[in-house]
Amino acid sequence: MPPRIAVVIPTYNRAELLRRTLHSLTDQTLPPGDYEIVVADDGSTDHTADVTADFHHHLRLRYHHQPDQGRRVGHARNAGARLTTAPVLAFLDAGTLAGPDFTRAHADAHTTHPVLNLGYVHGYRPWDPTPGLAEALTTRTPKQVHQQFRDDPGFRDIRHEPLAAVDFQPDRLAFPWLYAWGLNCSMRRTDFDAVGGFDERFVDWGTEDLELGYRLHKHGLATHFDLAAWAVEPPHDRDTGEMLASAKRTMRQFLDKTHEPGVELVWAGLERDNPLIAEAEHRTLTEWTDQARTLDVRPEIDHHVADAGGPVCVLGCGDDIPDTVPEGSVLIDFDADLLAKTTGGHTRHHAIGLHIPLPDASVRRVVVTSRLNGMWRTWGDIITAEARRVGREAPRIVAQPRT
């Protein structure tokens, strides 16, 4: 009989951390025949293969090794997933310790309808490790450690506070995919395959899991946060500065691939070291979109483009574009409905303008209309800098903070 769930564990030169993860998977409330494990090795040169071999008699286990061609965790996860036979795929990081109900909870989450199931990760606090946790895990099981630390706020998943504010229902948030972290999550294989799995072009640390969560969300999957499918992340040495720098690079890669206002807001928030600001800013944008729907910016555009003498970029173009806008210009607006109504031979982008998807000095002039007023107080400096980057002339800025 095929297993109910497969657990794919990507790893690279973390043999002893992997040993602890595999050991945690030998102590599951789900019967051993109901789950399978694939260790997806991204080119390790340590004794990872030997550690995996030690568990062949204890787990339904396969091992996949790919050549070391740099960080290819998405490729490793996809390759591991292809070796599985179960209808549900779970992903768990090497070093992360599964709680005893990990496989059962993830398998059960998909019995009635498809979801993206996100598991709680106690102790995952890279910038604020849980005092005493590392020592406790050397002598106690994940279940025992969970019982010891469960009332300690320092043992909480770093996602705890924003999710607790919505009763751990991510779909009540504008960006549920922002919490889709690959160290503990699951989905049906059919949904994973339908969106193409992980994007293997992400080869730096971070964001490849959020980007998959984004595509699953667009695919129509509900996002569920599962307190029963918990795991524990032991503190270990991390270069947190490089992690943050890498996350910014990969988030920019995500933005370049999927240019739309929500992703812009998350990217811009991360650039300010506060990606969660995107949630409040999305509410601001939604409210302002409704208020600005009938705002007529045609006179503003006409006034500032008539003498441009070449293609321009208009931020906050609305739907009524004057004939004075030169051919080959670029129109940008955050309101997708209005943007779809524009006419003329112009390039269109659904965006705010926090990052304009154009090369440096690629248009004669950038015009920022009063349709950006509702976002100006928080983002005016970034939009202005982008306008200066893209235009060969000084930008014409009509937008100003709302009073």
Secondary structure, 3 states (H helix, E strand, C coil): CCCCEEEEEEECCCHHHHHHHHHHCCCCCCCHHHEEEEEEECCCCCCHHHHHHCCCCCCCEEEEECCCCCCCHHHHHHHHHHCCCCCEEEEECCCCEECCCHHHHHHHCCCCCCEEEEEEEECCCCCCCCCCHHHHHCCCCHHHHHHHHCCCHHHCCCCHHHHHCCCCCHHHCCCHHHHCCCCEEEEEHHHHHHCCCCCCCCCCCCCHHHHHHHHHHHCCCEEEEEEEEEEECCCCCCCHHHHHHHHHHHHHHHHHHCCCHHHHHHHHHHHCCCCCHHHHHHHHHHHHHHHCCCCCCHHHHHHHHCCCCCCEEEECCCCCCCCCCCCCCEEEECCHHHHHHCCCCCEEEECCCCCCCCCCCCECEEEECHHHHHHHHHHHHHHHHHHHHHECCCCEECCCCCC
